[in-house]
Each structure stands twice: as C-alpha cells, then as structure tokens.
Amino acid sequence: MNTTQTWPRPHRRPFRLGAFLSRAAIYGVLIAGAVVVMMPFAWTLSTSLKAPSDIFVFPPRWIPDPIVWSNYPEALTAYPFGRWLQNTLFVVVFSTVATLISCSMVAYSFARLRWPGRDILFIVLLSTMMLPEQVTLIPTFIVFRQLGWVNTFLPLIIPPLFARNAFYVFLLRQFFMTIPLDLDDAARIDGAGYFAIYSRILLPMSKPALAIAGIMFFQFKWKEFFAPLIYLHDSEKYTIALGLRAFQSETWGTDWHLMMAANIVFMLPLIVIFYFAQRYFIQGIVFTGVKG
Amino acid sequence: MGYVFAAPWIIGFVLFIAGPMLASIALSFTSWDLLTPMRWVGFDNYNKLLFNDPLLYQSLRVTSIYAFVSVPLQVALGLVLAILLNQKIRALSFFRSVYYLPSVIGGISVAIMWRWILGTQFGMVNSLLRYAGIEGPSWLGDPKWVLVSFILMSLWGTGGAMLIYLGGLQGIPSELYEAADVDGAGPIPKFLRITVPMMTPVIFFNMIIGIIHALQEFVAPFVMTGGGPHNSSLFLVLYLYRNAFRLFQMGYASAIAWVLFIYIMILTALVVRSSSAWVYYEGSTKGR
C-alpha cells in the first residue's frame, strides 16, 4: 500500500501571495466589467417580459412577475414586422451575395493580375475606405430620386453589385495574396482561363475568407440605418432596423415593453451568428486590422 | 483581363464615389430645394455657414467635445481590456465575447436600448443610483449631461478597439519578454518598455478609426435625443441630415458635408503628423 510514497510528489508551484493577489485583481476587474457590459442586455430582456404596469416601478423587478411572454407576439404583430423581416432578409441576402461576388472578382484582379495603373488604383481603393459617406451622399440621393428609386430597395442593393464597400475587396485581396501563385501557373498550363482560375481555384481555396467577409457584411447590412432612413418612406417598405423606431411615438408615449421585445428579436440573429462565427470575427479583424 | 475583373469596382468608383464627389462640390455652390430650379450662388453657402450660422459652430463644438473625450478614453480602455484579456486566465473566450458583444449589436439597437436605460424616472442607471441614495440626473434631458451620456455609451461599446489590440498584442514576439526576464525586468518596466512601444502602431490605427467614426456619429443622437435639448447634442452629421432631408437645402447640406470632410482631414493629418514622434515601427517588418 505504501509503494506510491516512494515516488516523488507531483511538482507543485510554491504559493506566492503577490501572484495570487494580482490574479485575483485581474479576475475582479474582468468580472466587474463583464457585469457592467451585460447589465443593459439583462435590463432590456427583463423589460421585454414585463407587464406595462410593472415597468414604471421602484425598486425595479429584474425578474418579471408575471413573465409576460405575450409581449413578443404582440410586438411582432403590432406593426407589419413579418413584412419588415422579409424586406430585411431580401436586402441583406441579395447585397451580401452581390458583395461577395463583386469584391472577390475585384480582389482577384488586384491580387493576381498585372495591368497598367493597378497599383495606383489600389491606393485609390484603400483611400475610399477612409472617405466619409457624407461627401457622396447628397448627389447619390438626388440621382436615385430622379431615377424613381426612392421607396424601393434598389438604392440599398445596387451599390453592392459594384464593390461599393472597398473594405471587403481589401480583406479578400489580402487573403488571395497568401495563396501560392504556382497554382495559377499550373492551371494555366493545363489550359485554364482567367475565369476558371478565379472560380475553380481561388474561390474554393478562399472559403474561410469568404465566410469572414460574408458574415461581416451580413451583420453590417442587417444593422444599416442611415440608407434605409433616407430611401424607405412607407412603413410597408421598412427594414427591421428602421422599423424599431416606430415603437417610440411622440403622441402615445413609447411602449417600452414592446419596443424592447422587438429589439431583442432584432439582435438575436446578430448574437447567434456571432456565437457560431466568433473565430471568424477575430480572424477577420486580426487579418485586416493589423497585418495590413 | 485585369480590367475586366476590376470593372465592377472601377465602374462603381466612377458612379458612386468620384462622380458624386465632384457633383457634391458643384452642388455646394448652388441653392436647390429639389422643387424650384437650381440657382448658382457662388460662395454664399460657405459664407453663411462659416460666418453667419451659430448652429454650425454648435454642432462642431458638440462633435469635437465628443470626439476629443471619447476617443482617447476608448483607446486607453480598449488597451487595458486587451492586456487583461491577453493573460493566461480561465474563461478567456467567454470574457472576450462578452466585451465584444456591444460592438456586435451596434448602432440602432444599442441606441434604443440606452434610451430606455438612461430614462430619468425608471431607467436602469438611475434606478441603480437610487439604491445608493443618489438621485440621478436627467441624462438625455439635461444639456449638461447629454454628452456625458453619449461618451459613457461609447465606452460601453469599446470592444471593437479591444479586439484590434488583442491582435496586435499577439503579434509581439515573445523573445522580447523572455530577454527582459533574463535581465530581471519586472512587469511594469516590461509593460512600459515593450508592450506600449510595440503597440503604438495599433494605438495609432485605433485613434484614426476612432476619430473618423466619432466625427460621423449619427444614429445615437438621432434616435435618442434628436439633437436636443436646445441643440446640446446636435452632432455635425445630424445637422447635415436636417438640412438635406428635413429642409431640403441640398446645396447648403453639401457645403456642410465638405466642412465635415475638411475637419476630418485636418484632425487625421494632425494625428498622422504627430505619429512620427510616438509611433514605433519595427525596422523592416512594416507591411508585407
């Protein structure tokens, strides 16, 4: 029974008070910060499940009693929410696909093909990422209005066809640069044309980068507010981001419980996608933000 | 062939960026309400804007205070968080996700959430303060507190900057710290002599991005205060929006857009010029 004692005891780090305290301090700060960050979400969730009479009380009840689940169906039917969801999905899915196609083509050209003026235009492209929207806003609005595009989805979905968000060109180009050029040469010897190289070699090898770009653009477009605000006027045409505001009314007062329920529904896809795609987010930011 | 693949962007650049930019310059010298014919007015818009429009200066003041306070705080807080989250600790990815969450939600959703949280009577913040026996201010209704509110809100969403710092921290070669350990350097000298200098390019990047974003703030003031009370949260882009899409003064609004653009350029240029004094680039590893 005593045989184990002949073995040396497993190595243990000596207890050091300083290190222990500094670790405790780190955890303390991080946990306190996390509570501060999460509390507004908890408050929103709590409000979304309250009866209207329970909202305006002190002390506040964090856990609603009773829990009013019916706020959710009520919020989703008080306005044409289903319609807004359809509109949003159409705009977001169409423009995400459009962005991926147009930006990957352009990125291919900037990363793999050689043509006069390429490097200068790439600098131009990079500088458009810094350009404030507002200096192009008004003439663009006027032209779309002349074309009769106000109150249609066209102003939201046509620009993505033309790689309007240069950031995604940049992201994909950075990724394409890491794929060995030999592959292109080998394919060319086998008789593949430029389009075949782009669609059969580059795109299949770039699935992670396309996923990053697609997810980031999807999230961006889902939240987009300014363009819908100036282009979509009938409430039938709203996207959800724009429609959320309808719950705050000057005359009737705001139905906070319904507004928060709608807000939770709106942010749910963002959170779910983020949860499943965390590592893509982090990769994407590391890839473009710092390595540039 | 290169042109064919680049064509979407080249066409898009001409149609949606270069063309509108030129048109916007031209428009800023006209008076046009979209209904009556356009009139050429020369420098009238700029004259009125710069010498006879107190609201422009109010909005410049509001936007500048917001940018000058919130950007440095975000830069500092983001760095602190990133350093804490770069330690070997438990539940690391949980903490990272939590801190990044506000940036994931972003924009309109956060604005609506905070409008409710900052409510004077039954908002979350004032309810918590009341537990402590403090009667909280009317955050969004008091000109003295409204910018404080927006700044606090921006700090809550500092996770985006944090994530960029984390990428930078992971790029610092560990040999540097090992060498410092050999020399017997403690944690504070290591932080000041290695971490901070190595992070200056990322701090620089976050500052530029932060300034550009802060000067274009729109959604939060639009949704939460509409610029009030008494124009105390009249951000520059909100003022532009009012002129263009409420008053339909397209020429005047274009002039505001160019004032904004020039202001952004000046601030960015100042940061870039100052960078040679404080940004450290490691020998030859710049770019790739």
Contacts between the chains, C-beta under 8 A, distances in Angstrom:
chain1	res1	chain2	res2	distance
A	23	B	89	7.4
A	26	B	84	5.7
A	26	B	87	6.1
A	26	B	89	6.4
A	27	B	89	6.9
A	29	B	84	6.4
A	30	B	84	5.8
A	30	B	85	7.4
A	30	B	89	7.5
A	30	B	95	5.4
A	33	B	81	7.1
A	33	B	99	6.9
A	34	B	95	6.2
A	34	B	98	4.7
A	34	B	99	7.1
A	36	B	156	7.5
A	37	B	98	5.6
A	37	B	99	6.0
A	37	B	101	6.6
A	37	B	102	6.4
A	37	B	156	6.7
A	37	B	159	7.9
A	38	B	98	6.3
A	38	B	101	7.9
A	39	B	124	6.8
A	40	B	113	5.6
A	40	B	114	6.9
A	40	B	117	5.3
A	40	B	124	6.7
A	40	B	156	7.3
A	41	B	101	7.4
A	41	B	113	7.8
A	43	B	116	7.7
A	43	B	117	6.0
A	43	B	124	4.4
A	44	B	113	5.2
A	44	B	116	7.3
A	44	B	117	7.9
A	47	B	116	6.7
A	55	B	122	6.6
A	56	B	121	6.9
A	56	B	122	4.8
A	57	B	122	7.2
A	58	B	122	6.8
A	58	B	127	6.2
A	58	B	130	6.3
A	59	B	127	7.1
A	59	B	130	7.9
A	59	B	131	7.2
A	60	B	122	7.0
A	60	B	124	7.5
A	60	B	127	4.9
A	102	B	8	4.2
A	102	B	9	7.2
A	102	B	12	7.7
A	103	B	9	8.0
A	105	B	5	4.8
A	105	B	6	7.8
A	105	B	8	6.1
A	106	B	5	6.5
A	106	B	6	5.3
A	106	B	8	5.8
A	106	B	9	4.2
A	108	B	5	5.4
A	109	B	2	4.9
A	109	B	3	7.7
A	109	B	4	7.8
A	109	B	5	3.6
A	109	B	6	3.9
A	110	B	6	6.8
A	113	B	1	6.0
A	113	B	2	3.7
A	113	B	5	6.5
A	114	B	2	6.6
A	115	B	1	7.6
A	115	B	2	3.1
A	115	B	3	6.0
A	115	B	6	7.6
A	118	B	2	6.3
A	118	B	6	7.7
A	121	B	6	7.2
A	121	B	10	7.4
A	124	B	13	7.2
A	125	B	9	6.7
A	125	B	13	7.7
A	128	B	13	7.1
A	128	B	17	5.7
A	130	B	212	6.5
A	130	B	268	7.7
A	131	B	17	7.0
A	132	B	212	7.0
A	132	B	215	7.7
A	132	B	216	5.7
A	132	B	257	7.8
A	132	B	260	6.3
A	132	B	261	5.7
A	132	B	264	5.8
A	133	B	216	7.2
A	134	B	216	7.1
A	134	B	237	6.3
A	134	B	240	6.0
A	134	B	257	4.3
A	134	B	260	5.7
A	134	B	261	7.2
A	135	B	20	7.7
A	135	B	21	5.6
A	135	B	24	5.4
A	135	B	257	5.0
A	135	B	258	6.6
A	135	B	260	7.8
A	135	B	261	5.0
A	136	B	16	6.6
A	136	B	17	5.8
A	136	B	20	3.8
A	136	B	21	5.7
A	136	B	24	6.5
A	137	B	20	7.8
A	137	B	24	7.9
A	137	B	244	7.5
A	137	B	257	6.7
A	138	B	20	7.9
A	138	B	24	5.9
A	138	B	27	6.3
A	138	B	244	5.7
A	138	B	250	5.6
A	138	B	253	5.7
A	138	B	254	5.1
A	138	B	257	6.6
A	139	B	19	7.3
A	139	B	20	4.0
A	139	B	23	3.6
A	139	B	24	5.2
A	139	B	27	6.3
A	139	B	254	7.8
A	140	B	16	6.5
A	140	B	20	4.9
A	141	B	244	7.5
A	142	B	23	7.9
A	142	B	34	7.2
A	142	B	250	6.6
A	143	B	20	7.7
A	145	B	34	7.4
A	159	B	12	6.9
A	159	B	16	5.5
A	161	B	8	6.8
A	161	B	12	7.8
A	162	B	8	5.1
A	162	B	9	6.8
A	162	B	11	5.7
A	162	B	12	2.7
A	162	B	15	6.7
A	162	B	16	6.4
A	163	B	8	4.9
A	163	B	9	4.1
A	163	B	12	5.4
A	164	B	12	5.4
A	164	B	16	5.5
A	166	B	9	7.4
A	169	B	9	6.4
A	194	B	1	5.0
A	194	B	4	7.9
A	194	B	5	7.2
A	198	B	5	7.1
A	219	B	104	7.0
A	223	B	105	7.9
A	223	B	106	5.4
A	223	B	107	4.7
A	223	B	108	6.4
A	223	B	109	7.1
A	225	B	107	5.7
A	225	B	108	4.7
A	225	B	219	5.2
A	226	B	218	6.4
A	226	B	219	7.3
A	230	B	245	5.7
A	241	B	107	7.4
A	241	B	108	5.0
A	241	B	109	7.8
A	242	B	108	8.0
A	244	B	108	6.1
A	244	B	109	7.3
A	244	B	112	5.8
A	245	B	108	7.6
A	245	B	112	7.6
A	245	B	223	6.5
A	248	B	112	7.8
A	248	B	115	7.7
A	256	B	116	5.7
A	259	B	112	6.5
A	259	B	116	7.5
A	260	B	113	7.7
A	260	B	116	6.7
A	263	B	109	5.7
A	263	B	112	5.4
A	263	B	113	6.3
A	266	B	109	5.8
A	267	B	105	5.0
A	267	B	109	5.0
A	270	B	104	5.5
A	270	B	105	5.9
A	270	B	109	7.8
A	271	B	101	7.3
A	271	B	104	6.6
A	271	B	105	7.4
A	274	B	97	7.6
A	274	B	100	7.9
A	274	B	101	7.5
A	274	B	104	4.6
A	275	B	97	7.6
A	278	B	93	7.2
A	278	B	97	6.2
A	281	B	100	7.5
A	281	B	163	7.6
A	282	B	96	7.8
A	282	B	163	6.5
A	282	B	166	7.6
A	282	B	167	7.7
A	285	B	163	5.1
A	285	B	164	5.9
A	285	B	167	6.0
A	286	B	166	7.9
A	286	B	167	3.7
A	286	B	170	7.5
A	289	B	163	8.0
A	289	B	164	4.4
A	289	B	167	5.7
A	289	B	168	8.0
A	289	B	202	7.8
A	289	B	205	6.8
A	290	B	164	6.7
A	290	B	167	4.6
A	290	B	168	5.1
A	290	B	171	6.2
A	290	B	201	7.9
A	290	B	202	6.1
A	290	B	205	7.4
A	291	B	171	7.9
A	291	B	288	7.0
A	292	B	287	7.1
